[in-house]
Amino acid sequence: MSAVPKPGTEQTQPETRVATPSGIEVPVVVTRAMAGDADPGLPAAYPFTRGIFADGYRGRPWTIRQYSGFGSAEESNRRYRFLLDQGQTGLSVALDLPTQCGYDPDDPMARPEIGKVGVSLFSLAEMETLFEGIDLGAISTSFTINGTAAIIYAMYLAAADKQGVPREKLTGTIQNDILKEYVARGTWIFPVRPSLRLIADSILYSNEVSPRFNAISIAGAHVRDAGCTAVEEMAYTLANGLAYVDELIRRGGDLTKFARRLSFFFYVHMDLFEEASKFRAGRRLWAKLLRERYRVTDDKALHFRFGVVCGGSSLVAAQPYNNIVRVAIENMAAVLGGAQSIFTCAYDEAFQIPTEFSAEIALRTQQIVQHESGIAATVDPLGGSYYVEWLTERMEQGMLEVMGEIDAYGGVVKAIEDGWLQRRIAVRAKQKKEETDRGERIVVGQNQFRREAQADSYGEVFRLDPQISARVLAKHAELKRGRDAARVERSLDAL
């Protein structure tokens, strides 16, 4: 063990600069004096730095919600039932691009993409098939859907009606966060302001008819994978969240009522302490913003409830089994940050839809962390750490600075409409790519520690049934032949 430097001699050697991926320079040692007030208070107490529940995961284990869906409704239903049989506790539906963008499968634009990156879901009958044998009153379901979210939500309500499940009993989420689509994902259909109106319509309607269902999940995950930092991810997401709050207030919504059903969604990347601190900082900043800016006093309305995905762009195709370790680390960061639901990517998601084998490993990763690691035994186990409290404070300051820049520009809606926010994210993505190419960001197996013939170790390859497209098109044609064309025409005219 190396000797501890004597006081006053610490700087005799050149000090290597170490920073988090967000660029926050990290001291060699964080002391009590540097951490300031290192007492973050208690969980379930404003501003909720340590969590929104007093008993943490003891009373409410996080939902294991693996994202899945491909091909037809029948195939996806089989995968869902497999995952539920293996201990998954919530569903997360991946939808194909035609469904996300509002195209029928027989549209020339849609045909090449049927069932490719998610399940094809073009009718209520398909929605019913997707959940055949699954009690919608006993499982929470999340849909990663935005441009057509209101339609998917309506179909889900109708499917629940057919199962005999009361709407007020339904739990789950539609992502329905259109603002991030303009800057990161691209499945928007209408311009920004009309889209905001539609989002508000669906949230206000859901508050009344399905009060336990989240009609929006304000998502930072996509802007993070588009290239921005952890600080920017949270700042952009909270700025979007405030834009939705403003629109809902303008529409006459009950702030306390709708704020209780706002939820969030983020990516977790590889810097464990930065990611855990990101969530701690974001949770307390959201509570402060609602209380100080909007005078919200109801604790539940101040709660920052969020789900995460572990993986995404942090996973690489090179030496793919290394991704199992990456996802496990990210899973732990999410738990240390207090996530309410977690999706762990499979190791092969860097290059394909997961196989049943890889999907099971991803599921088992969460179960091992939840049941074997002891990480969930006490609430916020990092609370009071000088480094974590110091980093949480620095990240909150950084988030406020970024949000201040957005406000100075004229607000997030104007920043999106002008392309200002998109340009910021693109610049950051370019910077990250160049740093990785230069080897300044080490990625094991990709730019460091490579070996010969490593491209030969991809393991089992997922192969989508080549007849899926034909079967989906046949079912779609049968649906159109069997429906009342005059009634369809009248309904469309009324709409």
N, C-alpha and C positions, 0 to 999 in steps of 0.2 A: 504494500500500500504506500502510495506516495505521501510525503510529509505535507502537512498543512502549512501554507505560506505564513510567515510572520507578518503581523500588522504593519502596513506601510510598504510591504515589498510586493504586493499583488500585481503591480503594473510593470515589473522589471522585464517581463517578457511580452513581446507583441501579442495582443489579444485577438483571436480569431473572431470575426463578426458572425454571430449566429442570429438568424431571424426566423420568425414563423412564416409560413407561406403567404400570409397577409402583409408581410413586411414589418412586423413589430419586432424590434430588436430585443433579444432576450439576454438579460444579465447572466453572468456565470452563476451567481447566487442571488436569490431574492431574500431580503431580510424583513424582519417585522416592520422596521421603519419605512421600507420601500412599499410594503403592502398596505400601509395606512391602517385603516380600521379593518382588520382581518376577520372580524366577526360578522358573517353575512346574515345573522339572525336565524330564525327558525323556518322550516318548510311550512307552507300554507299560510304564511304571514306576509303581508305586503312589504316589499315589492316582489316577493316570490322568487328571489334569487335561488333558493335551495329547492324549489319545487312547489307545485300547486296542491299537493296532498300531504297531510300531516304524517301519514304512515307510508308514504312512498309506494314502492312495489310490493310491500307486504300485503296491503289491502287491495291493490289494483295492479297485478302483473301487467307488463306491457303486452299489447296485442301482437302476436306473431302473424304478420300480414304479408305473405309472399305474393309478389306481383306475377300474374300468370294469365295466359290467354293466347291462343293461336288457332289457325284453321277455322273450323266450323264450331257452332255451339255445342255439338255432341262431343267433339274432341276436348274442348276446353272443360266441359262438365266432367269428363272422366279425370282430367288432371286435377280439378278442384276437389273432387271426391277423394282422390288419392292423397292429396296434401292434407285434407281434413282428417282422413283416417290415420295419418302419420302424426297428428297432434297440432296442426296449424289451427290458430284460434280466430282468424278473420280472413276475409277474402279481399283480393285486390285485382280488379279486372283490367287486363290489357286489351285494347281495341285496335283493330286494323286501321290503316290510314283512310280508306273510304268512309268508314264509320265516323272517324274523327272529323273528317272534312265535309261530311254531309252528302256524299255521293252514294247512289244506289250501286250495287255490285255490277250491274250490266252497263254502267257508263264506261265509255272507252278509257277515260282517265283512271277508272277504278280497277279494271280487270287485272293489270299486272300486279296489283298490291293486295288482292283478296287473301285475307288470313295470314299475311306475311309477318307483321309485327304485332299482331293481336288477333282477337277473335272477330269474325265478321258478324255484325249484329244489326240487321236491316229491318227487323219487324218485331212486334210483340211476341209472335210465335217463337222466334229465335230466343228472345229473352226468357220465355218460359222454359224452353229446352235447356238453356244455359244453367238454370237453377233447378232442374228436375232432380227430385230427391234431396233437396237442400231446403231446410226450413228457414225462410227469410225472417221469421220472427225470432229466431234463435242465433243468428249469425249477423255480424256487421259486415257490410260490403262497401268497398271503395271503388269508384270508377275514375280512372284517369281520362277524363273527357272534358272538353272545354267549349269549342265552337258549337257543338251539338248537345251540350250538357243538359239543357232543358228538355230535349226530346228523350234522351236516355233516362233522365229522372222520371219523366211521365211514364215511360215504358216499365220502369222498375215498380212504380206505384201500382200500375195496372197488373203486373205479375203478382205482386203481393195481394192485391184484391182477389185475384183468381185462386191464390192459395188459402184465402180466408184469413190473412194476417191483417189486423187493424193497422192503419197507416200510422197511428200515434205510437205504435210499438216498434216501428222500423228504426234501426240504427245503421249508420254508415255515412258515406260522403260522396258527393260528386265534386271533382276538382273545381271546375267552373271558374277558374282564374284566368280571365281572358287577357289581362294586361301583360302578363309575362309571355303570352303567345306572340305578341308583336316584337319582342326583343330576343326571344330565345328559341321558340319551338315552331311557330309558324302555322298552327292549325286554326287561325282565326278566319272568320267568314265575313263579318260586317266591320265597318270602321269603328274606331275606338269608342266614341260617345254613344252611338246606338247599342253597342255591345254592353257598355256599362248599364244602360237602361234594362237590357234583358237579364243581366246578372242580378240586378236589384229585384226585378220581377220574381225570379225564381227563389231568391232568398226569402223575400217577404211571404211568398206563397207557402214555402216549406215551413217557415216559422209557425204558420197556422195549421197546416194539415198533417205535418210529420215533425212535431216539435223536438224529437230526439235525433233527427237526421241533420247532418251538416251539409248545407247547400253550397258551401264553398270551402276549398282548401287552398289558401293563399300560398303559392309555391315559390320557394327560392331554389329548389333543386335544379331547375332547368337553366336559370341564369348562372348557377355555379358550374354546371357542366359546359355551358357556353364559354366559360373562361374566367369569370370574375373570382375574387377572393372570398374567404369566409366572411370578412367584415362587410364587403359589398353585397354578398348574398343576403345577409340579414337586413342590411340597410335598404336595399331595393325592395325586399319583400315587405318590410314594415311600411315603407312609403306607399306601396300598392295597397296594403291593408287600410291605411288611412284614407286613400282615395275611395275605396269601397265604403268605408264608414261615412265619409262626406256625402256620397251619392245616396246612401240609404237614409241618412238624416234628411237630405233634400226631398226625398220621396215620402217623408212623414213616418219613417219606421221608428219603432220603439227601441232606442239605443241599447238599453239594458237587455231587452229581449233578444235582439239579433246579435249583440256582442257575445252572448253566451254560446252561440252556435258558430262563431267564427273559428276556423281551425287553420293550421299551417302545415307546410310540408317542405323538407330540406334534404340536401345531400350531406353525407358524412364522408369526409376524406381522411387522409392518413395521419395528420398531426393530432394525436389523441388529445393533448391538453388544449390546443387551440379550438378543436371542435367542441369539447365539453364546455369550455369557457364561452364559446359562441352562443350556445343554447342558454347558459346561465345569464349572460348579458342580454340576449334578446328577450328572454322571459321577463326580466325586470324592467327593461326599457319599454316594452309594450304596455305593461301595467302602468308605468309612469306616464306614458303618452296619453292613455285613455283617462287617467285620473286628472292629470294637470291640464290637458287640452280640452277634454270633453266633460269634465266633472263627473265621471263615472265613479260611483262609490260601492256598487255591488261587487263583492269579491269574485263571484263566479263569472261575471262579465269581464273582469280584469284578467282572468286566467288565460294563459298562453298555452293552448293545447296543440301539440304538433306530432306528426309522424315523420319518419325518415326513411331514406333508402341508403344502404351501405354498399357502395360500389360505383357504378357509372364510369366516368372517365378516369377514375383512379385505378381501374382494372386494365390490364394490358394483355394482348394476345400472346406475347412472348413468354415462354415458360408459364403457361396458364395455371398450373396447380399452385403457384405462388399466390394466386388471387384468393385462395382459401384463407391464407394467413392474413392477407390485407383485410378481407371482409370481417374476420374475427376481431381484429384490432378496431375497426370502425364500429362494429357492433358494441364493443365495450365503451367506446367514446360516446355513442348514442345513449347508452344506459347511464353513464356518468353524467351526461347532460340532462337526463330526466325525460326522455322521449316517451310518448304515450303509445305509439305503435312503431314497429320496426319491420322493414323489409331488407333481408340480406340477399344480395345478388349471388347467383351461382358463378363458379369460377370461369365458366365458358361464355358468360354473357358479353365478354369483350368482342366476341366474333360470331355468336349464334344464339338462337333460342335455346334455353337450357334443356338438356335431356332430363328424363325422369331421375336418372342417377345423380346428376349434378344438382338438380332442384332439391333432392333429398338431403344432400350434403349441406346445402345452404340452410335448409330448415333445421337440420341437426346442429348446425353452428349456433343458432339462436337458443336451441333447447339446452345445449351444454353451458352456454353463458348464463342462461336463466336458472338452471337447476344445479350446476356443479361448481361454478366459479366463486360463489359467495358475494358477488359484486352487488347484488340487490338486497343484501341483508339489512343494510342501514340506509337511511335517506341521505343522498348527496355526500358520499364518502370523501369527496375531494374538498368539501366545505371547510374553510379555515386554513387550507394550505396557502402559505405565503405566495407561492408562485401562481396558483390558480386564482386567488383573489386579486392579485396584481394584474394578471392577464385578463380576467373578466372586466376589470375597470378599464384597462387600455382598449379592449374591444368595444365596450360601450361608448367610450369617447370617440373611437374611430367611426362607429355607426352613426353617431350624432353628426359628425363632420360631413359624412357622405350625404346624409339626409338634408343637412343644411345647404349643401351644394345643389341638391335637387330643388329645394324650396326656392333658392335664389334664382334658379333658372326659370321658375314659373310653375313648378309642381310636376308631378310624375306624368300626368296625362299629356301636358305640353312637351315634356322631355321625350316621350314616346312618339308623339305625332311628328315632332321635328327630326327624329332619328338621333337625337343627342345621346340618349341612353344606350342605344344600339352601338353607336360608335365607341363609347367608353368600354363596353364589354368586348368589342372586337379588338381594341388596342390591348386590353389586358390579356386576351387569349393569345394574341401574337407574342406578347412578352413572355408568357408562360411557355409557349412552344419553343421559342428561341433559347430560353434558359435550359429546357430539357435537352434540346439538340446540342447545346454546348457542354452538357454534363454538369451544369450547376445545380440542377435538381436531379438527384440520383433516383433512377427507377430500376430496381434490380431486375435483371434479365432483359431490359430494353436498352439502356445506355451504359450499364455497368454489369459486370459478372455474367456476361454472355458465354455461351458455349457452342461448340459446333453441333450442327444438326438439331438445334433446339426446336426448329420449326416442325420436326417430325413427332412432337410429343403433345399433340392437341387432344388426344383421347377420342372418346366416342363422338361421332358427328351426328347432330340432329338433322333429320331429313323430313321436311314437310311433305305430306302425301301429295303427289303431283295431281291427283284427281280432286283435291279440295275445291279448287276454283270451279271446276265443272259441276260439282255437287251443289255448291252454293248458288251458282247461276241457275241450275235446274229448280232448286227450291224457290228462288226469287221469281222465276217465270211462273211457277205453279201458283204462287201467292197472287200474282197480278191477274192470272186467268180466273182465279176463283173469287175475286172480290167484286163488289158492286161498283162498277165504274162510275155510274151516275152519282152514287153517294160520295165517292171519292172526289168527284168534280165539285159537288156542292160544298164539301168540307174545305177544299182548297180555296174555293171562291170566298167562303166565309172568313177563312184565315187571312 
